[in-house]
Amino acid sequence: MELSETFVPTAGTVGLLPMLTYYSLIVTGLVFLAQTAFVFTTRPLVEPKHQAAHILSGVIALVAGVAYFQMQDIYRDMLAELATVVDATDRQTLMREAYPAVSQYRYMDWAITTPLLLLTMVRLLNVSLRSIARPVALMLVADLFMIVTGYIGEQQLTFDQEAIVSAKLIWGAVSTLGYAVVPWTLYKLYRQYGAVPSLDRSFRLVALTTITFWGIYPIGYILSATGVDTNVIHIGFCIGDVINKTGVAALLFLTTHRRETV
């Protein structure tokens, strides 16, 4: 195949901000690919009691990496069409219409990775899951409720892919109810089982990072209903996903590795 037959997006044809978004999607997918390789090659360096949490962070990265390469593929197809559109308003409309397609893969990713992130944090407590089965199950159900209702909210669209703002915000508020259960449960578990100094530090760092940086997602959700350039939201979500997945995995490794062997 000749290069002329292959679409290669450049800022000259699609604009700088869409190119930065495309760059962010590709790089984020590569970060998760690298995280997956790192986690599974460094497993022997992690303390045995924390290896389950370490492996979970690798599974999270693998799922997220696959989702991101699906997202960049859809976005690249949109860029190929964007390169043929001259009118500025039509270009913005095309990017807006592509946003729900990319977002679907984000929610599919989050439906798997966010429960695994929560389980990863719980594993840091080094407590039998059977003894805390009820609060953990409640937290996971609340998390799934948050993702599913958020997904329904994202699908509140007209035939022209315009957001039905009132319906979207209502579903967003419903989704927030599920989110509220997550920090409440983590706090209760911390108060009950986080007394051991090493666990206290690890659990606090990971839980605090997750709870604070998860805040970027409802901000993006609201902005998507206000007419903000969707490229800005895509880039924000890329940054948030890297912090919440790779950042948490790095904290896990730094606080649970065998210090005498590293």
N, C-alpha and C positions, 0 to 999 in steps of 0.2 A: 504494500500500500504506500502510495506517495504521500509526503507530508501535506501536500495541498489538499488531499482528500480527508485529512484528519483535522478536526477543529481543535485548535490550541488557544484557549482564552488569553487575551492580553488586555492591559488597561486601555490601549488605543481603541479597541473595538467594543469593550463592555463597560469601561469606566474603572476608576481606581478603587472605589469602595467595594463594588462587587468582586474585584480581584482580591482584595484583602480578605473578604469573606471566604472566597474559594481557597485561598492560601490557609486561612484559619481552619477550615474543615479538613483539609489534607494533613496539615501539621498535627492537629488534634488526633486524627486517626493514627498517625505514625507514633505519636507519644504513647498511645494506648498499646500499640504493637510492641514498642520498646519496653513498656511496663510489664506486659505479659512475659516477655523473654526474661526480663530481670527477675521477676518474682519466682519463676519456676527454676531458674539457675541458681538462685541464692537460698533456696529452701533449706539446705543443710546448715546455713549460717544462723538460722533463727532458732531460738529456744524451743524445744519440743512442745511445750505447753501452748505456744503461740503459733505453731505451724498451721493450724487450721485457719486462723485469721489471715495469715500470710497467703495461703493458697486461695482463700476467698477473694482477696484483693487482685489476684491474677485472673480469676474467672471474671470478675467485674471488668477488668481491662480488656479481656478478650471480647466480651459481649459489646462493650462500648466501641471498641475498634471496628468490629463488623458493622455496627450501626452507622458509624461515621463514614465508612467507605460507601455505604448505601446512600447516605445523605449527600456526599460530595458528587456522587454519580448523577443524582437527580438535579442538583444545583448546576452541574456542568452542562446538562442537557438544556436547562433554562438559559444558561449563558450563550449557548450556541444559537438559540432563537433570539436572544437579546441583541446579539451582534448584527442581526438583520433589521432591527427596529431603529428608526431615526428619531421619531418624536419623543421628547423627554417625558411627557405624560404617559404615553403608551409603554415606555420602558419601566416606569415606576409601577404601572398597573401589572405588567408581566411579573416583576419581582414580587409584588404583593400576592399575586395568584399562586406563585410557586411556594410561598411560605408555608401554607398548610400541608403541602406534600412532604416537605422536609421535616416539619414538626411531627408528623405521624411517626417517623422513625425515632425521633427523640423520645416520644412517650413510650414506644415499644422498648427502647433501651432502658428508660427509667423504671418501667414496670418490673424489670429483672434486676437491675443494678442497685436501685435504692433499697429494696429489702435485704440484698446481700451486704450492702454497706452497713445497715443497722445490725445485721447478724455479726459482721466483723467486729463492730464495737462491743457487742455483748460478749463475744468470745474473749475479749481483752480482760474481762472481769474474772476469768478462770473459775467460773461457777457452773455447776451442772445445769444444762439447759432444762432438765426435768424440774429442777427446783424453782425455776423462774419462768416456766412454760406459759403461765397465764398472762403476765404482763408483756412478755415478748410476743405472744400470739396477738394480743390486742394491738400492740404497736405495729406489727406487720400488716394486720388487717386495715388499720387506720392509714398506713402508708399506701397500700394498694387502693384504698378508697380515694385518697388524695390524687393519685395518678389517674385513675379511671375517670373521676369527675372532672379533673383538669383536662383530660383528653376530650371528654364530651363538650366541655366549654370551648375548646379550640375548634370543634366542629360546628359551632353555631355560626354558619355561613349562609349567605344568599347564593343563588345560582351563579352570580358573577364573582364569587369568592370574597365578597365584602363581609366583614365581621358584623354580626348582629350584636351590637355592643351591650345592650341591656341583658340579653340572655347569657352572653359570655361572662359578664361580670357577676351575675347571679351564680353561675356554676363555679366561678372562681372563688366566691365567698363560701360556697358549700365545700369546695376542695380544701379551703383553709381550716375547716373544722377537723379534717383528718390530720393535717399538718400539726395542729395544736397538741394532739395526743402524743406525737413523737418526742418533743423535748420534755414534756411532762413525765413520760415514762422513763426516758433516759435519766432524768434528774432523780426520780425515785430509786432507780437501780443504783445510781451512783451513791446516794445517801446510805443505801443498805449494804452495798458490797464493795465500795471503793475506798475502804479504809487502809488497805495495804499500800505503802508509799509508792512502790513501783507501778502498781496498777492505777493508783490515784492519778499519777502524772500522765500516764499513757491514755487512760480513759478520758480525762479532762481535756487533753489536747485534741484528741480525735473527735470527741463529741462536740466541743466548742467550735472546731473548724467546720464540722458538718452543719451544725445548726445555724451558724452565722452566714456561711456562704450559700446555703440553700436559699437564702433570701433573694438571691439574684434571679431566681426563677419566677416568683410571683411578680417581681418588678417587670421582667420581660413579658410576662403574660398580660399585664395591664397595658404596657406600652404598645403591644401588638394590636390593641383595640383603639389606639389613639391616633393612628396614622403616621407614627414614627417610621423612618426608613427601616425596613425589616433586616437589612444588612447589619445594622447596629445591634439588633437583637441577636442575630446569629452569632456575631463575634462575641457578644457578652456571654451567651450560653457556652460557647467554646471555652472561654476563660474559666467560667464557673465549673464546667465538667472536669477540666484538667485539675483545678484546685481540689474539688470534692472527691475525685477518684485517685489521681496520681499523687496529689498532695497528701491525702490521708494514707495512701500506701507507703509513701516515704516516711511519714511520721511513725507508722507501725514498725517499719524496718529499723529505724533509728532507735526506737525505744524497746524493741524486743530481740535484737540480734545478740548473739553470743559474744560479749565483749572481749573475752579472752582469745577468740579465734579471728577477730577482724582487726 
